[in-house]
Amino acid sequence: MKKLIYPTLDLFVYQFRNGLGDSDEQIKENHKSFWQNLPDKIKVDLDAEEKGENPEYIKLIEELIEQPTKQQFNIQNNHYYFTDISDSYKLEGYYYPIRLYDTYGLIFDCSIDDRNNPQLIDVFKNLKQQAATKSGNIGKTWMVSGSLAPGTKPDPASIAKETYKILEGIECQNPEPGKFLGATVFEVWKPPQKWLNVEQENIHVLIILYANLWNMEVAAEFYGDWLRLFNMRNKILWEYAYSRQLTTELKAIFQAVLENINRVNKVNYGFINQKISQQELQDLQKILSQSIATLSDYASKLSFLEMLRLAIDNNLQNYQSFIKDIENKAKEKQQNDSTLGDTNLQCLEKFTKTVTNKYKVQIQQDCASLNASLRIIEDLTNTVRGIIEIEQTKNDRSINNTIAAVGIGLATSQIVSAVILAEVPQNKNPFAYQTQAFAWSLGIGAFAGLVAYILIPRIMPKLTRILSRK
């Protein structure tokens, strides 16, 4: 089995502090989840975190913990150092917690405390166990490194493959190579497939094999840079995973809309003088209420999807910028120290291509199609509202026609009664004659009202059109 000097494992963990729309309770829960990654005696209260000078990069235990406490727990420059023993191995390492504006970041570093004797690389299994409880809801990246044993002719690619198998229990095919201060860098990435739990599904490992311990010590100055870089990478994956969730929810919402459209199409509402049933009207009112709520929910989720698309664009630019920063910083180091080798992190650009050619394209297509679906939901809402208003107008017109017909009937009845009673025949009993006249007037009035009720709906539309022309 292969050997390395000073085998080291670094875990980069990311947890949202205050995500978009998070409540105060959720922010407290995020704070609690993050600090559970550190020993109980090391913690910064949520209120104290607001005291940091620069929220875009706060060294949480350097800036916000009192000096006596830092001396007590061996905290130096935001590093909480520790030592331990596991399976007869002496371990050393540190915790490095920071706040990156809306995100918590943590480096958990653990090494075999022996800088002289080569160690079998299966020791990485032990080192990984030390980080088993560290987690964050955005994601994480593993970095394993060590110095090649002097006087040997190792095959870096072979060591990288074997190391990855020890860490993840599976083999990798042709890991992407690169250079960092002369060290050989291999990136192995197993992207999520289902996108249901990106923290668990995403496997990202960097394996760095240094020529000597001096190069490894110089490289330690770059951990802050790696921390920023991997933050952007893990955020992009989290954002894309969330976009998959939103897309699924939006498609489910639209499927329900299509069912409502079919229900509306079954209603006979296309005839002017034909009213729909009361049950159909109630169904339409229910569909209208659902459509209004659906429209609001759909538009909100669609806006979130668009925001995620923009966030991925921005974070990808930052990711590329951080790679350039690391390369430029490494080149400056090399110019000042001839023992350091070249740096070429082109291997990390494979992720850029995947995001650009796959993830961004997919979200753009989703936004386009789902925006078209939004217009259909708007049309459904307006159509149902229009049908209901038309039916209400029909009902109002029917009531008006009935009132008019009754009015005509009553007027006719009064006129007939007045005419009949204008002169009572001398040979008639007045009371009997008045009773008979009243009955005749009611009958004639009822007949006139009936005729009016039949003719008004036919005459009024024509009369309205004639008057509108004038």
C-alpha positions as CSV (number, residue, x, y, z in Angstrom):
1,M,0.0,0.0,0.0
2,K,1.2,3.5,-0.8
3,K,2.6,5.9,1.9
4,L,2.7,9.6,2.5
5,I,4.4,11.8,5.0
6,Y,2.2,13.9,7.3
7,P,-1.1,12.8,5.8
8,T,-3.7,15.5,6.4
9,L,-7.5,15.7,5.9
10,D,-9.3,19.0,5.6
11,L,-13.1,19.2,5.6
12,F,-14.7,22.4,4.3
13,V,-18.3,22.7,5.7
14,Y,-20.9,25.3,4.7
15,Q,-24.2,26.2,6.5
16,F,-26.7,28.9,5.8
17,R,-26.8,31.5,8.5
18,N,-29.7,33.5,7.1
19,G,-31.1,32.3,3.8
20,L,-33.5,34.3,1.8
21,G,-36.8,34.6,3.6
22,D,-35.6,32.8,6.8
23,S,-37.5,33.7,9.9
24,D,-35.8,34.6,13.2
25,E,-36.4,31.0,14.4
26,Q,-34.8,29.5,11.3
27,I,-31.8,31.8,11.8
28,K,-31.5,30.6,15.4
29,E,-31.7,27.0,14.2
30,N,-29.0,27.6,11.6
31,H,-26.8,29.1,14.2
32,K,-27.3,26.1,16.5
33,S,-26.6,23.6,13.7
34,F,-23.4,25.2,12.7
35,W,-21.9,25.5,16.2
36,Q,-22.7,21.9,16.8
37,N,-19.7,21.2,14.5
38,L,-17.4,22.6,17.2
39,P,-16.7,21.5,20.7
40,D,-19.3,22.7,23.2
41,K,-16.8,25.0,25.0
42,I,-16.2,27.0,21.8
43,K,-19.3,29.0,20.8
44,V,-20.2,32.5,19.8
45,D,-23.8,33.8,20.6
46,L,-26.0,34.8,17.7
47,D,-26.2,38.4,19.0
48,A,-22.4,38.6,19.3
49,E,-22.0,37.7,15.6
50,E,-23.5,41.1,14.7
51,K,-20.4,42.8,16.2
52,G,-18.0,41.6,13.5
53,E,-16.4,44.4,11.6
54,N,-16.9,42.9,8.1
55,P,-19.9,40.5,7.8
56,E,-18.5,39.3,4.5
57,Y,-15.6,37.6,6.3
58,I,-15.7,37.4,10.1
59,K,-13.2,35.3,11.9
60,L,-15.7,34.2,14.5
61,I,-13.5,33.0,17.4
62,E,-10.7,35.5,16.7
63,E,-12.8,38.6,16.7
64,L,-15.7,37.7,19.0
65,I,-14.2,35.7,21.8
66,E,-12.5,37.4,24.8
67,Q,-8.7,37.2,25.1
68,P,-8.7,35.2,28.3
69,T,-10.9,32.5,26.7
70,K,-8.6,32.4,23.7
71,Q,-5.6,31.8,25.9
72,Q,-7.4,29.2,27.9
73,F,-8.4,27.1,24.8
74,N,-5.3,27.8,22.7
75,I,-7.1,29.9,20.1
76,Q,-4.7,31.7,17.8
77,N,-5.6,33.7,14.7
78,N,-9.1,32.1,14.6
79,H,-7.6,28.6,14.9
80,Y,-8.8,26.4,17.7
81,Y,-6.0,23.8,18.0
82,F,-6.5,20.3,19.4
83,T,-4.6,17.1,19.9
84,D,-6.0,13.6,20.2
85,I,-5.2,9.9,20.0
86,S,-7.1,7.4,17.8
87,D,-6.1,3.8,17.2
88,S,-2.6,4.5,18.5
89,Y,-2.2,7.4,16.1
90,K,-1.3,10.8,17.6
91,L,-3.5,13.4,15.9
92,E,-3.3,17.1,15.7
93,G,-5.5,19.7,14.0
94,Y,-7.7,22.7,14.3
95,Y,-11.1,24.3,13.8
96,Y,-11.4,27.4,11.7
97,P,-15.0,28.9,11.8
98,I,-15.9,32.0,9.8
99,R,-18.9,33.9,8.7
100,L,-19.2,34.7,4.9
101,Y,-22.0,37.2,5.0
102,D,-25.1,34.9,4.9
103,T,-23.2,31.7,5.3
104,Y,-21.1,30.0,7.9
105,G,-17.9,28.3,6.8
106,L,-15.7,25.8,8.7
107,I,-12.4,24.2,8.1
108,F,-11.9,21.1,10.1
109,D,-8.2,20.0,9.8
110,C,-6.8,16.7,11.2
111,S,-3.3,15.3,10.6
112,I,-1.1,12.4,11.8
113,D,1.3,14.1,14.2
114,D,4.4,12.8,12.6
115,R,6.4,14.8,10.1
116,N,9.2,12.3,9.7
117,N,7.9,8.8,9.0
118,P,5.8,7.9,6.0
119,Q,2.3,6.6,6.9
120,L,0.1,4.1,5.0
121,I,-2.6,6.0,3.2
122,D,-5.3,3.9,4.7
123,V,-4.8,6.2,7.7
124,F,-7.2,8.6,5.9
125,K,-10.0,6.3,6.9
126,N,-9.2,7.1,10.5
127,L,-8.9,10.8,9.8
128,K,-12.3,10.9,8.1
129,Q,-13.9,9.3,11.1
130,Q,-12.8,12.4,13.1
131,A,-14.9,14.5,10.8
132,A,-17.9,12.2,10.6
133,T,-20.2,14.5,12.7
134,K,-19.4,17.7,10.8
135,S,-22.2,18.8,8.4
136,G,-23.8,21.8,6.9
137,N,-27.0,22.3,4.9
138,I,-25.3,23.8,1.9
139,G,-22.6,21.2,1.4
140,K,-19.0,20.2,2.0
141,T,-15.7,19.5,0.2
142,W,-12.9,17.1,1.2
143,M,-9.3,17.9,0.8
144,V,-6.6,15.3,1.5
145,S,-2.9,15.9,1.2
146,G,0.5,14.7,2.2
147,S,4.1,14.8,1.1
148,L,5.6,12.1,-1.1
149,A,8.2,10.0,0.6
150,P,11.8,11.0,-0.6
151,G,13.9,8.6,-2.5
152,T,10.9,6.9,-4.1
153,K,9.3,7.2,-7.6
154,P,5.6,7.1,-6.8
155,D,2.8,7.3,-9.3
156,P,0.7,10.3,-8.2
157,A,-2.4,9.1,-10.2
158,S,-2.2,5.7,-8.6
159,I,-1.9,7.2,-5.1
160,A,-4.9,9.5,-5.8
161,K,-7.1,6.6,-7.0
162,E,-6.3,4.5,-4.0
163,T,-6.8,7.4,-1.6
164,Y,-10.2,8.1,-3.0
165,K,-11.3,4.5,-2.7
166,I,-10.2,4.5,0.9
167,L,-12.2,7.7,1.6
168,E,-15.4,6.9,-0.3
169,G,-15.3,3.1,-0.7
170,I,-15.6,3.3,-4.5
171,E,-13.2,3.6,-7.3
172,C,-12.8,6.7,-9.5
173,Q,-11.9,6.8,-13.2
174,N,-9.1,9.1,-14.3
175,P,-9.2,12.0,-11.8
176,E,-8.6,15.4,-13.3
177,P,-5.0,16.4,-12.7
178,G,-3.6,19.9,-12.1
179,K,-0.6,21.7,-10.4
180,F,-0.4,23.7,-7.2
181,L,3.0,25.1,-6.1
182,G,4.5,22.2,-7.9
183,A,2.3,19.6,-6.2
184,T,0.1,17.3,-8.2
185,V,-3.6,18.1,-7.7
186,F,-6.4,15.7,-8.5
187,E,-10.0,16.6,-8.4
188,V,-12.7,13.9,-8.1
189,W,-16.3,14.9,-8.4
190,K,-19.4,12.7,-8.2
191,P,-22.3,15.1,-8.9
192,P,-25.8,14.5,-7.4
193,Q,-28.2,12.4,-9.5
194,K,-31.5,12.8,-7.8
195,W,-30.9,16.3,-6.3
196,L,-33.0,15.5,-3.3
197,N,-30.2,15.9,-0.6
198,V,-27.3,17.7,-2.2
199,E,-25.2,17.6,0.9
200,Q,-25.3,13.8,0.9
201,E,-25.4,13.1,-2.8
202,N,-22.6,15.5,-3.8
203,I,-19.1,14.0,-3.4
204,H,-16.2,16.4,-4.0
205,V,-12.6,15.5,-3.2
206,L,-9.3,17.3,-3.8
207,I,-6.2,15.2,-3.5
208,I,-2.9,17.2,-3.3
209,L,0.4,15.4,-3.3
210,Y,3.4,17.7,-2.4
211,A,7.0,17.1,-3.3
212,N,8.1,18.0,0.3
213,L,6.9,19.3,3.6
214,W,8.1,22.9,2.9
215,N,5.8,23.2,-0.1
216,M,3.0,21.8,2.1
217,E,3.7,24.5,4.8
218,V,3.6,27.3,2.2
219,A,0.3,25.8,0.8
220,A,-1.2,26.2,4.3
221,E,-1.4,30.0,3.6
222,F,-4.1,29.3,1.0
223,Y,-6.7,27.7,3.2
224,G,-8.7,30.9,3.4
225,D,-8.7,31.1,-0.4
226,W,-9.9,27.5,-0.8
227,L,-12.6,28.2,1.8
228,R,-14.0,31.0,-0.4
229,L,-13.7,29.0,-3.6
230,F,-15.5,25.9,-2.3
231,N,-18.2,28.1,-0.8
232,M,-19.1,29.4,-4.2
233,R,-19.0,25.8,-5.6
234,N,-21.2,24.3,-3.0
235,K,-23.6,27.3,-3.1
236,I,-24.0,26.8,-6.9
237,L,-24.9,23.1,-6.4
238,W,-27.3,23.9,-3.6
239,E,-29.0,26.6,-5.7
240,Y,-29.3,24.2,-8.6
241,A,-30.8,21.5,-6.3
242,Y,-33.3,24.0,-5.0
243,S,-34.2,25.0,-8.6
244,R,-35.0,21.3,-9.3
245,Q,-37.3,21.3,-6.3
246,L,-39.1,24.5,-7.4
247,T,-39.4,23.2,-11.0
248,T,-41.1,20.0,-9.8
249,E,-43.5,22.0,-7.6
250,L,-44.3,24.4,-10.4
251,K,-45.1,21.5,-12.8
252,A,-47.3,19.9,-10.2
253,I,-49.2,23.2,-9.7
254,F,-49.7,23.6,-13.5
255,Q,-51.0,20.0,-13.7
256,A,-53.7,21.0,-11.3
257,V,-54.4,24.0,-13.4
258,L,-54.9,21.9,-16.5
259,E,-57.5,19.8,-14.6
260,N,-59.4,23.0,-13.8
261,I,-59.2,24.1,-17.5
262,N,-60.9,20.8,-18.4
263,R,-63.6,21.4,-15.8
264,V,-64.2,24.9,-17.2
265,N,-64.4,23.6,-20.8
266,K,-67.3,21.3,-19.8
267,V,-69.5,24.2,-18.7
268,N,-71.9,25.5,-21.4
269,Y,-71.3,29.2,-21.1
270,G,-71.2,30.2,-24.8
271,F,-74.9,31.1,-25.2
272,I,-76.3,34.5,-24.5
273,N,-79.7,33.6,-23.3
274,Q,-78.8,30.3,-21.7
275,K,-77.8,30.4,-18.1
276,I,-75.5,27.9,-16.5
277,S,-76.8,25.9,-13.5
278,Q,-76.3,27.1,-9.9
279,Q,-74.0,24.1,-9.2
280,E,-71.9,25.0,-12.2
281,L,-71.7,28.6,-11.1
282,Q,-70.6,27.5,-7.6
283,D,-67.9,25.3,-9.2
284,L,-66.7,28.2,-11.2
285,Q,-66.5,30.4,-8.2
286,K,-64.5,27.7,-6.4
287,I,-62.1,27.4,-9.4
288,L,-61.7,31.2,-9.5
289,S,-60.7,31.2,-5.8
290,Q,-58.2,28.4,-6.4
291,S,-56.9,30.1,-9.5
292,I,-56.2,33.4,-7.7
293,A,-54.3,31.5,-4.9
294,T,-52.5,29.4,-7.5
295,L,-51.5,32.4,-9.5
296,S,-50.0,34.0,-6.5
297,D,-48.1,30.9,-5.4
298,Y,-47.0,30.1,-8.9
299,A,-45.7,33.6,-9.6
300,S,-43.8,33.6,-6.2
301,K,-42.1,30.3,-6.9
302,L,-41.3,31.4,-10.5
303,S,-39.7,34.5,-9.1
304,F,-37.6,32.4,-6.7
305,L,-36.5,30.3,-9.7
306,E,-35.4,33.4,-11.6
307,M,-33.5,34.6,-8.5
308,L,-31.7,31.2,-8.3
309,R,-30.7,31.6,-11.9
310,L,-29.2,35.0,-11.3
311,A,-27.5,33.7,-8.1
312,I,-25.8,30.9,-10.0
313,D,-24.6,33.3,-12.6
314,N,-23.1,35.6,-9.9
315,N,-21.5,32.7,-7.9
316,L,-20.0,31.1,-11.0
317,Q,-18.3,34.4,-11.8
318,N,-17.0,34.5,-8.2
319,Y,-15.8,30.9,-8.5
320,Q,-13.8,31.6,-11.6
321,S,-12.4,34.8,-10.0
322,F,-11.3,32.9,-6.9
323,I,-9.5,30.3,-9.1
324,K,-7.6,33.1,-10.8
325,D,-6.8,34.7,-7.4
326,I,-5.3,31.4,-6.1
327,E,-3.3,31.0,-9.3
328,N,-2.0,34.6,-9.2
329,K,-1.1,34.3,-5.5
330,A,0.7,31.0,-6.1
331,K,2.7,32.5,-9.0
332,E,3.8,35.4,-6.7
333,K,5.0,32.8,-4.1
334,Q,6.9,31.0,-6.8
335,Q,8.6,34.1,-8.0
336,N,9.9,34.7,-4.4
337,D,10.8,31.1,-3.8
338,S,12.5,29.0,-6.4
339,T,11.8,25.8,-4.6
340,L,8.1,26.1,-5.4
341,G,6.8,24.7,-8.6
342,D,4.1,25.8,-11.1
343,T,0.4,26.3,-10.5
344,N,-2.3,25.3,-13.0
345,L,-5.8,24.7,-11.7
346,Q,-7.4,24.2,-15.0
347,C,-8.8,20.9,-13.6
348,L,-11.2,22.9,-11.5
349,E,-12.7,24.6,-14.6
350,K,-14.5,21.3,-15.5
351,F,-17.1,22.4,-13.0
352,T,-17.4,25.7,-14.7
353,K,-18.2,24.0,-18.0
354,T,-20.8,21.7,-16.4
355,V,-22.6,24.7,-14.8
356,T,-22.4,26.8,-18.0
357,N,-23.4,24.1,-20.5
358,K,-25.9,22.1,-18.4
359,Y,-27.2,23.7,-15.2
360,K,-27.6,27.2,-16.5
361,V,-29.1,26.0,-19.8
362,Q,-31.6,23.8,-17.9
363,I,-32.8,26.6,-15.6
364,Q,-33.1,29.0,-18.6
365,Q,-35.3,26.5,-20.4
366,D,-37.3,25.9,-17.3
367,C,-37.9,29.6,-16.7
368,A,-39.0,30.1,-20.4
369,S,-41.5,27.2,-20.3
370,L,-42.8,27.9,-16.9
371,N,-43.3,31.6,-17.7
372,A,-45.5,30.5,-20.6
373,S,-47.5,28.4,-18.2
374,L,-47.9,31.5,-16.0
375,R,-49.8,33.2,-18.8
376,I,-52.1,30.2,-19.1
377,I,-52.9,30.5,-15.4
378,E,-53.6,34.2,-15.8
379,D,-55.9,33.4,-18.8
380,L,-57.8,30.8,-16.8
381,T,-58.3,33.2,-14.0
382,N,-59.5,36.0,-16.3
383,T,-61.8,33.6,-18.2
384,V,-63.5,32.2,-15.2
385,R,-63.9,35.7,-13.7
386,G,-65.4,36.8,-17.0
387,I,-67.9,33.9,-17.1
388,I,-69.0,34.6,-13.5
389,E,-69.5,38.3,-14.3
390,I,-71.5,37.4,-17.4
391,E,-73.7,35.1,-15.5
392,Q,-74.2,37.7,-12.8
393,T,-75.1,40.2,-15.5
394,K,-77.6,37.6,-17.0
395,N,-79.2,37.2,-13.5
396,D,-79.4,41.0,-13.0
397,R,-81.0,41.4,-16.5
398,S,-83.5,38.7,-15.8
399,I,-84.4,40.4,-12.5
400,N,-84.8,43.7,-14.3
401,N,-86.9,42.2,-17.0
402,T,-89.1,40.5,-14.4
403,I,-89.5,43.8,-12.5
404,A,-90.4,45.6,-15.8
405,A,-92.9,42.9,-16.8
406,V,-94.6,43.1,-13.3
407,G,-94.6,46.9,-13.6
408,I,-96.3,46.7,-17.0
409,G,-98.8,44.2,-15.7
410,L,-99.7,46.3,-12.6
411,A,-100.0,49.5,-14.7
412,T,-102.2,47.7,-17.2
413,S,-104.3,46.3,-14.4
414,Q,-104.7,49.8,-12.9
415,I,-105.6,51.4,-16.2
416,V,-108.2,48.7,-17.0
417,S,-109.6,48.9,-13.5
418,A,-109.9,52.7,-13.8
419,V,-111.6,52.5,-17.1
420,I,-114.1,49.9,-16.0
421,L,-114.9,51.6,-12.8
422,A,-115.2,55.1,-14.4
423,E,-119.0,54.6,-14.7
424,V,-120.9,51.9,-12.8
425,P,-124.0,50.6,-14.8
426,Q,-127.2,51.5,-13.0
427,N,-128.5,47.9,-13.2
428,K,-125.4,46.5,-11.5
429,N,-124.7,46.0,-7.8
430,P,-121.8,48.4,-7.1
431,F,-119.9,46.1,-4.8
432,A,-120.4,43.0,-7.1
433,Y,-119.5,45.2,-10.1
434,Q,-116.3,46.4,-8.5
435,T,-115.3,42.9,-7.5
436,Q,-115.8,41.7,-11.1
437,A,-113.9,44.7,-12.4
438,F,-111.0,44.0,-10.1
439,A,-110.8,40.4,-11.3
440,W,-110.9,41.5,-14.9
441,S,-108.2,44.0,-14.3
442,L,-106.0,41.4,-12.6
443,G,-106.4,39.0,-15.5
444,I,-105.7,41.6,-18.1
445,G,-102.7,42.9,-16.1
446,A,-101.3,39.4,-15.7
447,F,-101.7,38.7,-19.4
448,A,-100.0,42.1,-20.2
449,G,-97.1,41.2,-17.8
450,L,-96.7,37.8,-19.4
451,V,-96.5,39.3,-22.9
452,A,-94.0,41.9,-21.7
453,Y,-91.9,39.2,-20.0
454,I,-91.7,37.4,-23.3
455,L,-91.1,40.4,-25.5
456,I,-88.7,42.5,-23.4
457,P,-85.6,40.1,-23.7
458,R,-86.2,40.1,-27.5
459,I,-86.8,43.8,-28.0
460,M,-84.4,45.4,-25.6
461,P,-81.1,44.1,-27.2
462,K,-82.3,45.4,-30.6
463,L,-83.4,48.7,-29.1
464,T,-80.1,49.0,-27.4
465,R,-78.2,48.5,-30.6
466,I,-80.4,51.1,-32.4
467,L,-79.9,53.7,-29.7
468,S,-76.1,53.0,-29.6
469,R,-75.9,53.8,-33.3
470,K,-77.5,57.2,-32.8
